[in-house]
Amino acid sequence: MDLKLLSIATLLGILCSCSAQQEGSDCIKANAQSCGECIQVAEKCGWCTDADFLKQGESKSARCDELKSLITKGCSKAKIENPRGSISIDKDKPVTNRMKDVAEKLKPDQITQIQPQKLTLNLRSGEAQTFKLKFKRAEDYPIDLYYLMDLSFSMKDDLENVKNLGTDLMREMQEITSDFRIGFGSFVEKTNCTSPFSYKNVLKLTENGQQFNSLVSKQQISGNLDSPEGGFDAIMQVAVCGDAIGWRNVTRLLVFSTDAGFHFAGDGKLGGIVLPNDGKCHLENNMYTMSHYYDYPSIAHLVQKLSDNNIQTIFAVTEEFQPVYKELKNLIPKSAVGTLSSNSSNVIKLIIDSYNSLSSEVILENNKVPEGVSIKYKSICKNGMVGTEENGRKCSNISIGDEVSFDITIESQKCPSQGKSETIRIKPLGFNEDVEIVLNFICECECSKGGEPLSKICHNGNGTFECGACRCNEGRIGRLCECSTDEVRTDDLDGNCRKDNGTDICSNNGDCVCGTCECKKRENPEERYSGKFCECDNFNCDRSNNKLCGGHGRCECRVCICDANYTGSACDCSLDTSTCLAANKQICNGRGTCECGVCKCTNPKFQGPTCEICPTCPGVCAEHKECVQCRAFETGEKKDTCQRDCSYFNLIRVKDRDKLPQPADQSYPLSHCKERDANDCWFYYTYAVRNDTMREVYVVETLGEWMAATHDHPRPQRVRQVREGEDERQMGHGKASCWITPAQPAFK
């Protein structure tokens, strides 16, 4: 199981590595021949303008790469063209804070509900720009309401109840706005006889409720020839005949009242009408005059015109046709459906409820964007609710005075033809305000503006020198425009691309172009061929630990150039000696040399990381036994030469064993020893090294028992202990007793 998991992890690592490598090679693979082409490949691509940047054999397109790669290859950051996109706000009028009970009224064009109003975006291909749009529902905002009524015979009772609608609705709407206007129009079926009519604009929008009541009272029920009504013709004319209707740039409501269905595009063919609706105003004397000429509009056509003219539609229909108009509502943004009672007695409540529903929701839409440009919306609504994707376009349950915001992200994936600027608009559906956004496309580099035509650098004027490279005139080729397409003979120039007659053209790592090798590109953007004959590369150097140049250098023409403190063919030899320091701060304990961070012991007897181990040397305990014995007790083989041979430590006497230095108390290691003296008595000592000049011996004096400690820091310590007692005398088997008086040596 572990092996399987390891295999999967390895495979995933390879796939991730390949994916990153593939992604990183986009700039190189684009084969950009100019700075302008390069910056259009991707946001991460930059162009090196340094005239000396290219190595021999590299093509012009090698100037286009990721910024990190260009810097690694030796192009200074100041020489890299990498223009960035930007946003500037050109008009940023704050949203209006207006109270309804303020005496002074503001004109509609003095009220602002959306901010900012105009921006300019400079777009670099692949680089998104994001700005924040605020919307605040203004209090006491003016409303225009147009009542469009079906006057077929079945609506006779409804007409009676609508006759007083003007004054009654005016009174109710005063709770919402102090600036309200109302208008009236009627429709039936397309005319193929003299009595019915298609659409009539009875009353232009007015503040006079009494005039509304008076004109509606004079209306007569007409007769239509079939059940579905011609309401779509009427809606189209109300939407596009702004001057005739009297629409202002305020909230526009269209109440559509009927007790029947509707005709749409294609139904006119039943009466021999085949021309599609043209979506234009055709009112003469407030009557629609082209009903016999144009077919009914399609639903999509109506949606477009209602949106273009910021009209919100309220369908006031009877219970029977609720399902039909609810389906229609789903196709028309910013529309509502209310159930009309059999005699329209509830029409005022229906209008107010529908208005409150429509005005509590803001939905953003934009006109058609240029090819290659995308827009994303993110809404930040009441109570911090966040919406994305389609929900990012809208916020609901907005009350008067509430403020919501949208993060709008615009990105271009390519430059339009000739880099021409474009303008798009974003607006909340049903509102007369919008945001104008001017899109400028970054298609060329700044360095191209300072190009030198007929430059001597480009083979005596055969091209323009710009952005560090030659842009050849027509008919010229080569890195420096040195060849003419009419004069070049390939056979004559191939010889210039061979190192000698026995080698391949461009070492089989490139192409011979105009007598000069242009080296192939590698899949990995960090790897490249170079050299006059493409004989060099930066990926075939020695490796250590599976890393090129050990990870401590760079590969140039198949030779590692090591970083500071590293050497060797694979830069795997460290010049740092800290790893060779022994505990006594000596390099290899003074017994070897530090090579590539590892001790090489010069004395073959020693080994270990710092030459501290000597397997064949006498034991530390045995090495110091005689000196400890003679110094502490004036016994042993060195008794007579003790002062000469054993003066390398200081002798310190302590009262008991507890006073001896212990491992936990020291910053250096201790070694404990156990040896026999000439009387066959055991003694114990500890040896340590503090430094090369200071050594100490501790002697512990206890009744019947002697201890000695030799203390040299920071080498291991040795402690000597003489044990006395009945058991030890028995162990002596009749030899001299271990009970001896502590010696008082002539020196300490």
C-alpha positions in Angstrom: 0.0 0.0 0.0 2.8 2.4 0.9 4.5 1.7 -2.4 1.3 2.4 -4.3 0.9 5.8 -2.4 4.5 6.6 -3.1 4.1 5.9 -6.8 0.9 8.0 -7.0 2.7 10.9 -5.2 5.7 10.6 -7.5 3.4 10.7 -10.6 1.5 13.7 -9.2 4.8 15.5 -8.6 5.9 14.8 -12.2 2.5 16.0 -13.6 2.7 19.1 -11.5 6.2 19.8 -12.6 5.3 19.3 -16.2 2.3 21.5 -15.9 4.3 24.3 -14.3 6.9 23.9 -17.0 4.4 24.0 -19.8 2.7 27.0 -18.3 6.0 28.8 -17.9 6.9 28.3 -21.5 4.0 30.2 -23.1 6.1 33.4 -23.6 8.9 31.5 -25.3 6.6 29.3 -27.4 4.8 32.3 -28.8 7.9 33.1 -30.9 7.2 36.8 -30.6 9.2 38.9 -33.0 8.5 42.3 -31.4 7.8 43.8 -28.0 4.2 44.5 -29.0 3.6 40.8 -29.9 5.3 39.7 -26.7 3.1 41.7 -24.3 0.0 40.4 -25.9 0.9 36.8 -25.2 0.2 36.9 -21.5 0.4 39.2 -18.5 3.6 37.4 -17.3 5.6 38.1 -20.5 8.1 40.8 -20.7 10.6 42.0 -23.4 14.3 42.6 -22.8 15.4 45.8 -24.6 19.0 45.4 -23.8 20.8 45.4 -27.1 23.5 43.0 -25.7 21.1 40.6 -24.1 21.0 37.8 -26.6 23.8 35.3 -26.6 25.3 34.2 -29.8 23.0 32.0 -31.7 19.8 33.1 -29.9 16.9 34.3 -31.9 15.1 37.6 -31.4 12.1 35.9 -29.8 14.3 34.9 -26.9 13.9 38.5 -25.7 10.3 37.5 -24.8 10.1 35.6 -21.5 8.8 35.7 -18.0 10.3 38.5 -15.9 12.1 36.1 -13.5 13.7 34.2 -16.4 14.8 37.4 -18.1 16.5 38.6 -15.0 18.1 35.2 -14.4 19.5 35.4 -17.9 21.1 38.7 -17.2 18.6 41.4 -18.3 18.3 44.1 -15.8 14.9 45.0 -14.5 15.3 48.5 -15.9 15.7 47.1 -19.4 12.5 45.0 -19.3 9.3 46.3 -21.0 6.4 45.1 -19.0 3.5 47.6 -19.3 0.8 47.2 -16.7 -2.9 48.0 -17.0 -4.6 50.8 -15.0 -7.9 52.4 -14.1 -8.7 56.1 -14.0 -12.0 57.5 -12.7 -13.1 60.3 -15.0 -16.4 61.2 -13.4 -17.2 60.3 -9.7 -20.2 62.3 -8.5 -21.3 61.0 -5.1 -24.7 59.2 -4.8 -27.5 61.5 -3.6 -28.5 61.7 0.0 -31.9 63.3 -0.3 -34.9 63.2 2.2 -38.5 63.2 0.9 -39.7 65.9 3.3 -37.1 68.4 2.1 -39.0 71.4 0.7 -36.6 72.0 -2.3 -37.1 69.5 -5.0 -34.3 68.2 -7.1 -34.6 67.7 -10.8 -34.2 64.2 -12.1 -30.8 65.0 -13.6 -29.6 66.3 -10.2 -30.2 62.9 -8.5 -27.4 60.3 -8.6 -28.0 56.7 -7.7 -24.9 55.1 -9.2 -21.2 55.9 -8.7 -18.8 56.3 -10.5 -20.3 57.5 -13.7 -17.3 57.3 -16.1 -14.0 55.3 -16.1 -11.1 54.7 -18.4 -9.5 51.2 -18.3 -6.1 50.5 -19.9 -6.1 46.8 -20.5 -3.1 44.6 -21.0 -3.9 41.1 -22.4 -4.5 38.6 -19.7 -4.4 41.2 -16.9 -7.8 41.9 -15.2 -8.8 45.3 -13.9 -11.3 45.6 -11.1 -13.3 48.6 -9.9 -16.1 49.1 -7.4 -19.5 50.4 -8.4 -21.9 51.8 -5.8 -25.7 51.9 -6.0 -28.0 53.8 -3.6 -31.7 53.8 -3.9 -32.7 57.5 -3.7 -35.6 58.7 -1.6 -38.4 60.6 -3.2 -37.3 59.6 -6.7 -39.7 60.7 -9.5 -41.9 58.1 -11.1 -43.6 58.1 -14.5 -46.4 55.5 -14.8 -48.2 54.7 -18.1 -51.4 52.6 -17.9 -51.9 50.5 -21.0 -55.3 48.8 -21.0 -57.0 46.2 -23.1 -60.3 47.7 -24.3 -61.8 44.6 -25.8 -65.4 43.9 -24.9 -64.4 41.5 -22.1 -62.8 44.4 -20.1 -66.0 46.5 -19.9 -66.3 46.3 -16.1 -62.6 47.0 -15.7 -62.8 50.2 -17.6 -65.4 51.5 -15.2 -63.1 51.0 -12.2 -60.1 52.5 -14.0 -62.0 55.8 -14.7 -61.1 57.1 -11.2 -57.7 55.6 -11.2 -55.9 58.9 -11.8 -56.8 60.8 -8.7 -56.8 57.7 -6.4 -53.4 56.5 -7.6 -52.0 60.0 -7.3 -53.0 60.1 -3.7 -51.5 56.7 -2.9 -48.2 57.4 -4.7 -47.7 60.5 -2.6 -46.5 58.2 0.1 -43.7 57.1 -2.2 -42.8 60.2 -4.2 -43.8 63.8 -4.5 -43.1 63.8 -8.2 -45.5 61.4 -9.9 -47.0 61.5 -13.5 -49.5 59.2 -15.1 -50.6 58.5 -18.7 -53.1 56.2 -20.4 -53.2 54.1 -23.6 -55.4 51.4 -25.0 -55.2 48.5 -27.4 -57.2 45.7 -29.0 -56.4 43.6 -32.1 -54.8 44.4 -35.4 -57.3 46.1 -37.7 -58.9 44.4 -40.6 -62.1 46.2 -40.2 -62.9 49.8 -39.3 -64.1 49.5 -35.8 -61.2 47.9 -33.8 -57.8 49.5 -33.5 -54.3 48.3 -32.6 -53.0 50.9 -30.2 -54.0 54.5 -29.2 -52.0 56.9 -27.0 -55.0 58.4 -25.1 -53.1 60.6 -22.6 -49.5 61.7 -22.5 -47.9 61.5 -19.1 -49.2 64.2 -16.8 -49.3 65.4 -13.2 -53.1 66.1 -13.6 -55.0 63.1 -12.1 -58.3 64.7 -13.0 -57.4 65.0 -16.6 -56.6 61.2 -16.5 -60.0 60.5 -15.0 -61.8 62.7 -17.6 -60.1 61.2 -20.7 -60.5 57.6 -19.5 -64.2 58.2 -18.8 -64.6 59.0 -22.5 -63.1 55.7 -23.6 -65.4 53.1 -25.3 -65.1 49.4 -25.4 -64.1 48.1 -28.9 -64.5 44.7 -30.5 -61.7 42.3 -31.5 -61.9 39.4 -33.8 -60.2 36.6 -31.7 -59.2 35.9 -28.2 -55.5 36.8 -28.0 -55.0 40.6 -27.8 -52.5 42.8 -29.8 -50.8 44.0 -26.7 -47.2 43.5 -28.0 -47.7 46.1 -30.7 -48.9 48.5 -28.0 -45.9 47.7 -25.6 -43.4 48.3 -28.5 -44.9 51.7 -29.3 -45.0 52.8 -25.7 -41.3 51.8 -25.3 -39.9 53.5 -28.4 -42.2 56.6 -28.8 -40.6 58.4 -25.9 -41.6 61.9 -27.0 -45.2 61.0 -27.7 -45.6 59.2 -24.3 -43.6 61.9 -22.5 -41.1 59.7 -20.7 -38.6 61.5 -18.5 -35.3 60.2 -17.3 -36.8 58.9 -14.1 -38.3 55.6 -12.9 -40.5 54.4 -15.8 -43.4 52.0 -15.0 -45.6 50.4 -17.7 -48.8 48.8 -16.3 -50.2 46.3 -18.9 -53.8 45.3 -18.0 -55.6 42.5 -19.8 -57.8 39.5 -19.3 -56.4 37.5 -22.3 -53.2 36.2 -23.9 -51.1 37.8 -26.6 -49.8 37.5 -30.2 -46.1 37.5 -31.0 -43.8 37.3 -34.0 -45.2 35.0 -36.7 -48.8 35.3 -35.7 -49.3 38.1 -38.2 -48.9 35.7 -41.1 -52.4 34.5 -40.3 -53.6 37.9 -41.6 -51.1 38.0 -44.5 -48.5 40.2 -42.7 -45.0 38.9 -43.1 -42.7 41.8 -42.5 -41.0 41.6 -39.1 -41.5 44.4 -36.7 -39.0 47.2 -37.1 -39.0 48.4 -33.5 -39.5 52.0 -34.5 -42.2 54.6 -33.5 -45.1 54.8 -35.9 -47.7 57.0 -34.2 -49.8 59.5 -36.2 -52.3 61.5 -34.2 -51.5 59.2 -31.3 -52.6 56.1 -33.3 -50.3 53.2 -34.4 -50.5 53.3 -38.2 -48.5 50.3 -39.2 -50.4 47.4 -37.6 -51.5 46.2 -41.0 -47.9 46.4 -42.4 -45.6 44.9 -39.7 -45.9 41.6 -37.8 -46.1 41.5 -34.0 -42.7 41.9 -32.3 -40.9 38.9 -30.8 -40.4 38.6 -27.1 -36.6 39.1 -27.5 -37.2 42.3 -29.4 -39.5 43.6 -26.7 -37.0 42.7 -24.0 -34.3 44.7 -25.9 -36.5 47.8 -26.4 -37.8 47.8 -22.8 -34.2 47.5 -21.5 -32.9 50.2 -23.9 -35.5 52.6 -22.6 -35.3 51.7 -18.9 -39.0 50.6 -18.7 -40.2 48.3 -15.9 -43.3 46.3 -16.8 -46.1 45.3 -14.5 -48.5 42.7 -16.0 -51.9 43.2 -14.3 -53.8 40.1 -15.6 -56.7 38.0 -14.5 -56.3 34.7 -12.6 -56.9 32.6 -15.7 -53.9 34.0 -17.5 -51.5 34.1 -14.5 -49.4 31.0 -15.7 -48.9 32.5 -19.2 -47.7 35.9 -18.0 -45.5 34.4 -15.2 -43.7 32.6 -18.0 -43.4 35.9 -19.9 -42.1 37.6 -16.7 -39.2 35.1 -16.5 -38.1 36.2 -20.0 -38.4 40.0 -19.3 -36.0 41.3 -16.7 -37.4 43.8 -14.2 -41.0 42.9 -14.7 -43.7 41.8 -12.3 -47.1 40.0 -12.5 -50.1 40.8 -10.4 -53.5 39.2 -10.2 -56.2 41.5 -11.4 -59.6 41.0 -9.9 -62.5 40.4 -12.3 -63.4 44.1 -12.4 -59.9 45.6 -11.7 -61.0 46.9 -8.3 -57.6 46.0 -6.8 -55.5 47.7 -9.4 -54.0 50.3 -7.1 -52.8 47.8 -4.5 -51.5 45.7 -7.4 -49.5 48.6 -8.8 -48.0 49.7 -5.5 -47.1 46.1 -4.4 -45.5 45.5 -7.8 -43.6 48.7 -7.7 -42.2 48.0 -4.3 -41.1 44.5 -5.5 -39.4 45.9 -8.6 -37.7 48.8 -6.9 -36.2 46.6 -4.1 -34.1 44.8 -6.6 -31.2 46.1 -8.6 -29.9 44.0 -11.6 -26.8 45.2 -13.6 -26.5 44.6 -17.3 -24.0 45.6 -19.9 -24.2 46.2 -23.6 -22.2 44.0 -26.0 -18.5 43.9 -25.2 -15.7 43.7 -27.8 -14.5 40.3 -28.9 -12.0 38.9 -26.4 -13.2 41.0 -23.5 -15.0 39.5 -20.5 -16.8 41.0 -17.5 -17.4 39.4 -14.1 -19.6 40.7 -11.4 -19.5 40.2 -7.6 -22.2 41.8 -5.5 -21.9 42.9 -1.9 -25.5 43.3 -0.8 -27.3 44.1 2.5 -26.0 42.4 5.6 -22.7 41.5 3.8 -24.4 39.0 1.5 -22.0 38.2 -1.4 -23.1 37.0 -4.8 -21.0 35.7 -7.7 -21.5 34.4 -11.2 -25.1 35.4 -12.3 -26.0 36.3 -8.7 -23.1 38.7 -8.8 -25.2 41.0 -11.0 -28.0 41.7 -8.5 -29.0 42.6 -5.0 -32.5 42.1 -3.5 -34.5 43.5 -0.6 -33.1 47.0 -1.1 -35.0 49.7 0.9 -35.0 53.4 0.2 -31.7 54.8 1.3 -29.8 51.5 1.2 -26.4 51.4 -0.4 -25.0 48.3 -2.1 -21.8 47.8 -4.1 -20.5 45.6 -6.9 -16.9 44.5 -7.7 -16.7 44.5 -11.5 -13.7 42.8 -13.2 -12.9 43.4 -16.9 -10.3 41.4 -18.7 -9.1 41.4 -22.3 -7.5 38.3 -23.9 -6.3 40.0 -27.1 -6.0 43.3 -28.8 -8.7 44.4 -31.2 -7.6 45.4 -34.7 -5.4 48.4 -34.7 -5.7 48.7 -30.9 -8.9 50.8 -31.3 -10.5 52.1 -28.1 -14.0 50.7 -27.3 -16.8 52.0 -25.0 -19.1 49.8 -23.0 -21.9 50.7 -20.6 -23.1 49.1 -17.4 -26.5 50.1 -15.9 -29.0 48.9 -13.4 -32.1 47.6 -15.3 -35.0 49.9 -15.1 -33.0 52.9 -14.1 -32.0 55.8 -16.4 -28.4 56.0 -15.1 -25.4 54.1 -16.3 -21.6 53.9 -16.1 -19.6 54.7 -19.2 -16.4 52.6 -19.5 -13.7 53.5 -22.1 -11.5 50.6 -22.9 -8.0 51.3 -24.1 -5.9 48.3 -25.2 -2.1 48.1 -24.5 -0.9 46.6 -27.8 2.5 48.3 -28.2 5.4 49.0 -25.9 6.7 52.4 -25.0 10.1 51.6 -26.4 8.6 51.2 -29.9 7.8 54.9 -29.9 11.5 55.8 -29.8 12.5 53.5 -32.7 15.3 54.5 -35.0 14.3 54.1 -38.7 17.0 53.2 -41.2 19.3 52.5 -38.3 23.0 51.7 -39.0 22.8 48.9 -36.4 20.4 47.2 -38.7 23.0 46.5 -41.5 23.4 50.1 -42.6 19.8 51.2 -42.5 18.0 48.0 -43.6 15.7 48.2 -40.7 14.3 50.1 -37.7 16.1 49.6 -34.4 13.5 49.5 -31.6 13.2 47.9 -28.3 16.7 46.5 -28.5 16.2 44.7 -31.8 16.0 45.3 -35.5 12.7 45.3 -37.3 13.7 44.6 -40.9 12.5 46.5 -43.9 10.5 44.5 -46.4 12.8 42.1 -48.4 15.4 41.9 -45.6 16.0 39.1 -43.2 18.5 38.1 -40.5 18.9 39.2 -36.9 20.5 42.5 -38.1 18.7 42.5 -41.4 21.9 41.6 -43.1 20.5 39.5 -45.9 18.3 40.1 -48.8 15.6 37.5 -49.6 16.4 37.9 -53.3 20.2 37.4 -53.0 20.6 34.7 -50.4 22.0 31.3 -51.6 21.6 28.8 -48.8 24.4 26.5 -49.9 26.9 29.4 -49.7 25.8 30.3 -46.2 25.5 26.9 -44.6 29.3 26.7 -44.2 29.2 29.7 -41.9 26.9 27.7 -39.6 29.4 24.7 -39.2 32.1 24.7 -36.6 34.1 22.6 -39.0 33.4 20.2 -41.9 32.9 17.3 -39.6 30.1 18.9 -37.6 26.4 19.3 -38.2 24.9 22.6 -39.2 24.4 24.6 -35.9 25.5 21.5 -34.0 22.1 20.1 -34.9 20.7 22.4 -32.2 19.5 25.2 -34.5 18.8 26.5 -38.0 21.0 28.4 -40.3 19.3 31.7 -41.1 21.2 34.1 -43.4 24.5 32.5 -42.5 23.9 32.7 -38.8 22.8 30.0 -36.4 19.5 30.6 -34.7 19.3 28.0 -31.9 16.3 25.9 -31.2 14.1 26.6 -28.2 13.6 24.1 -25.4 10.3 23.1 -24.0 11.6 24.2 -20.6 12.0 28.0 -20.7 14.9 27.8 -18.3 16.9 25.7 -20.7 18.5 27.1 -23.9 21.1 26.5 -26.5 23.6 29.2 -27.3 26.9 29.9 -29.0 27.9 30.8 -32.6 27.2 27.2 -33.7 24.6 26.5 -30.9 27.3 24.3 -29.4 26.6 25.5 -25.9 23.7 24.9 -23.5 22.9 25.5 -19.9 21.4 22.2 -18.9 24.1 19.5 -19.6 26.5 20.3 -16.7 27.5 17.9 -14.0 24.9 17.2 -11.3 25.1 16.4 -7.6 22.1 15.2 -5.5 20.2 15.1 -8.8 20.6 18.9 -9.1 22.3 20.8 -11.9 25.6 22.1 -10.5 24.5 20.8 -7.1 22.0 23.7 -6.8 24.9 26.0 -6.0 25.8 27.4 -9.4 24.8 28.0 -13.0 25.5 26.1 -16.1 27.2 28.0 -18.9 28.2 26.2 -22.0 28.2 22.8 -20.2 30.5 24.1 -17.4 29.3 24.9 -13.9 30.0 28.4 -12.7 29.8 28.0 -8.9 28.4 30.4 -6.3 30.7 31.9 -3.7 31.9 29.3 -1.1 31.4 26.4 -3.5 33.8 24.7 -5.9 34.0 21.5 -7.9 32.8 20.3 -11.3 29.3 20.1 -9.9 29.6 22.9 -7.3 29.2 20.2 -4.7 32.3 21.1 -2.7 31.6 23.6 0.1 34.4 25.9 1.2 32.6 26.5 4.5 34.6 25.0 7.4 32.0 25.3 10.1 31.0 21.7 9.7 34.6 20.7 10.5 34.8 22.5 13.8 35.4 20.2 16.8 34.0 20.9 20.3 37.3 22.5 21.2 36.8 25.0 18.3 39.7 23.4 16.4 39.4 22.4 12.7 39.3 18.6 12.8 40.8 18.6 16.3 44.1 19.7 14.7 44.4 16.2 13.2 43.3 16.8 9.6 42.1 19.3 6.9 38.6 20.4 6.0 37.8 19.5 2.4 34.4 20.2 0.9 33.0 20.6 4.4 34.3 17.2 5.6 37.4 16.4 7.7 40.2 14.5 6.0 42.3 13.1 8.9 46.1 13.5 8.2 47.0 11.1 11.0 45.7 7.7 9.9 45.2 6.6 13.5 42.3 9.1 13.9 38.8 9.1 12.4 35.3 10.4 12.9 33.5 13.6 11.8 36.2 15.8 13.4 39.1 13.2 13.7 38.2 12.7 17.4 38.2 8.9 17.4 41.4 6.8 17.7 40.4 3.1 17.8 44.1 1.9 18.0 45.3 4.4 20.6 45.7 3.4 24.2 42.5 4.1 26.1 42.1 7.5 27.6 41.9 5.9 31.1 45.0 3.9 30.6 46.9 6.9 29.1 46.5 9.0 32.2 46.4 6.3 34.9 50.0 6.6 36.1 50.0 10.4 36.3 46.7 10.4 38.3 48.1 7.7 40.6 51.5 9.5 41.3 50.0 13.0 41.6 47.2 11.9 44.0 48.9 9.2 46.0 52.7 9.3 45.2 52.5 5.7 44.0 52.8 3.9 40.8 55.5 3.7 38.0 55.8 7.4 37.6 56.4 8.1 41.3 60.0 9.2 40.8 59.4 11.2 37.6 56.0 12.6 38.5 57.0 16.2 38.6 58.6 16.0 35.2 56.0 13.9 33.4 52.8 14.7 35.1 52.7 18.5 35.7 50.2 19.1 32.9 47.2 19.4 35.3 46.4 21.2 38.5 45.4 19.2 41.5 42.4 20.2 43.5 41.2 18.3 46.6 37.6 18.1 47.6 35.9 16.6 50.7 33.6 14.0 49.0 32.4 12.6 45.7 29.4 15.0 45.5 31.9 17.8 44.9 33.2 16.2 41.7 32.1 17.8 38.4 29.1 15.9 36.9 28.1 15.7 33.2 24.9 17.7 33.8 26.9 20.6 35.2 29.4 20.9 32.3 29.3 22.2 28.8 31.9 19.5 27.7 31.7 15.7 27.8 33.1 13.6 30.6 34.7 10.1 30.5 34.7 8.0 33.7 37.5 5.5 34.3 38.1 2.5 36.6 41.7 1.2 37.1 43.7 -1.0 39.6 46.8 0.3 41.4 49.9 -1.6 42.4 48.1 -2.8 45.5 45.4 -4.3 43.5 43.0 -1.6 44.7 40.4 -0.1 42.5 40.4 3.6 41.9 38.1 5.8 39.7 38.6 9.1 37.9 37.0 11.3 35.3 38.9 13.0 32.4 37.9 16.1 30.5 39.4 18.8 28.3 38.4 22.4 28.7 41.0 23.8 26.3 44.6 23.1 25.3 46.3 24.8 28.3 44.2 24.2 31.3 43.9 20.9 33.1 42.6 20.1 36.6 42.7 17.1 38.9 40.2 16.7 41.7 41.1 14.5 44.7 38.3 13.5 47.1 39.2 12.8 50.7 36.8 10.6 52.6 37.4 8.3 55.5 38.7 5.1 54.2 38.2 6.1 50.6 40.1 8.2 48.1 39.0 9.7 44.8 40.8 11.6 42.2 39.5 13.5 39.2 41.5 14.7 36.4 39.9 17.7 34.7 40.9 19.1 31.4 38.4 21.0 29.4 36.8 20.5 26.9 38.3 17.0 26.4 36.6 14.2 28.3 37.3 14.2 32.1 38.6 11.4 34.2 37.8 10.8 37.8 39.9 8.6 40.1 38.4 7.0 43.2 40.1 4.8 45.8 37.6 2.5 47.4 38.5 1.0 50.8 36.7 -1.2 53.2 36.3 -4.7 54.4 35.1 -6.0 51.1 38.0 -4.5 49.2 40.6 -5.9 51.7 39.0 -9.3 51.1 39.3 -8.8 47.3 43.0 -7.9 47.9 43.7 -11.5 48.9 46.3 -10.6 51.4 48.0 -7.9 49.3 48.8 -4.4 50.7 45.8 -2.7 52.2 43.9 0.0 50.3 43.7 2.0 53.5 46.3 4.6 52.9 46.8 8.1 54.0 46.3 10.8 51.3 49.6 12.0 49.8 50.7 15.6 50.1 52.7 16.0 46.8 55.4 18.5 46.4 53.4 20.3 43.7 49.8 20.8 42.9 
